[in-house]
Amino acid sequence: MISPSSDKTSQPPAAADSDGRIPALPRLNPRVRQLRISAIIAVVALFYILIPVLNSVGAVSDLSVNILGRYLCFAIVALGIDLIWGYAGLLSLCQAFFFCLGGYAIGMFLSLPEGGGQVQKAYNNIPQFFFFNNQSTLPTFWKPFASLPFALAMGILIPAVVAGIFGFFIFRSRVRGVYFAIITQALAWAAYLLFCRNELLLGGTDGLNNFYPPLQHDHHWILGLYFLTAAILGLLYLALFKLTKSRFGRILVAIRDREVRLHFAGYKPYAFKVFAFVIAAVIAAIGGMLYVPQNGIITPGTMAVESSILMVVLVAVGGRGRLWGAIIGALVVRYAYSILSSDMPAMWSFFEGGLFIAVTLLFSNGLVGLWDELEEKMRMRHGGLQLALSVIPLASVLGFVLCEALGIMPKALQQTIATPWSVMPDIPIKFILLAGILISVALARWLVRFIGRPRGSVVVPVSHTAVEEVHA
């Protein structure tokens, strides 16, 4: 059974022993603690001080800040996915649906004159798409959304109710594993088809747009929405961090690893699953409500199944079971998508497939695994070469994304090199440099391990769960 005592350490809950007690975790190494504190200070200074200052002096454009604000919204969604997938073991493929429920709620307010929507007297001061559905007056269910507090409340309440009802019947029926993933995927697909219908009076396939123009063009609005998104992301991270360290967090881990044992211990796993599923849905809806004002449009395409799968990839790349890894993965993958779809649009599908393979076979712990490896080597006082082999890949990826995000990539690296194959587009030098660094480090890491491995040694496989419990 699960011990009722709460874990006050900085580590995630470890598995209980045969007596039902959670073993005490070792104290944090001073060098590792200093490294973590330095990293936290650097991240806070970057997002809350450096980027706003660079934007104010004109070094970083308003467009770059707007894009970063939108991607922070996906980082918020990734936090919720990490809670239900990384901690509870529930692979949900409908988070984009909850994301859009929140987005549509605030989008309805922004489409009306009370929210600054661009309406015309010729169309009775209501969104124009109503007239394409022979609707000359504002529908009754639209009228309350003229109030911002009501729209915000509905943006949270509707996803919570939908997730609660759906989760209750699914989890009470003990649906789990791949079957749960398939059912959530079906829910997302059904919602997508429903929202595409014009009869729903939500814009059909064109969605909701024509919002207040300064939201995406005025410096003060852009910076204000960015600050708001970054602040909410930080608060949600702290809240979920506290939640995962509590007794509730340990129960979620027990559900993920030993659900049957937990059931026979007298707990009701389905109740905890429903609660976690509702929390994740609300978090996704909050991300959607922050995304729509910065994006300027919300369409059913955003809730397509592909969007939910990509949201899961964000967490997988960052490292599931680690909240900050979900944030890093969201920013890295979203910027990778933006860069490749702009520079080499035909290559994104290949890159996404390669990302699946790389995460599954080579980096099962995601980018978090590289950081854990760095901490372990610092704890064991490894030499400079060993530390460099852990730092360089992580620093290269994050540095590349940061330069692209802030628009400070050197022009020399933006030049392209023609490929000898007609089906392949020209490749920018920056991608060749990044790939060269990562491949070189990967070969060096393999060589160091091969040379340092004693002859006749046996490699003992370590389960993914054990890695999460020790290094999370």
RAKAHU-V781657 format. One line per field, one symbol per residue. phi: phi as a letter, one per 30 degrees, with the letter a starting at -180 (. if undefined). psi: psi as a letter, one per 40 degrees, with the letter a starting at -180 (. if undefined). A space follows every 50 residues. Layout:
phi=???
psi=???
This chain:
phi=.cdddcdcddcddcdddddicdddcddddedddddddddddddddddcbd ddddddcjdcddddddddddddddddddddddddcdccicdccbdddded dddddddddddcedciddcbddchhbedddddchbcbdedddedddcded dddddcdddddddddddddddddidaiddddddddddddddddddddddd ibjiddicahdeeeecbdeddddddddddddddddddddddddddddddd ddddddcbdddddddjdcedddddddddedddddddddddddddciabbd edcdeddddddddeddddkdibdddddddddddddddddddcdbddcddd dddddeddddccbdciddddddddddddddhddddddddcdedddddddd ddddddicdedddddcbdcdcddcddcddddddddddddddddddddddd dddddidcdcdcddddddddcd
psi=ihheiiheieiihiiiadeeihihiiihhddddddddddddddddddedd ddddddeedhiddddddddddddddddddddddddddefhghfedddddd dddddddddeeiddeeigiiddfffihdeddeffheihidedddeehddd ddddddddddddddddddddddefhiadddddddddddddddddeehdee ffeadeahafahdededhddddddddddddddddddddddddddeadddd dddddddgdddddeeeigdddddddddddddddddddddddddddeihid ddeiddddddddddddddhiehddddddddddddddddddeddgdeeddd ddddddddddddgdeadddddddddddddefiidddddeddddddddddd dddddefehiddeeiihiiehdehiihidddddddddddddddddddddd dehiheihhhihiddddddde.
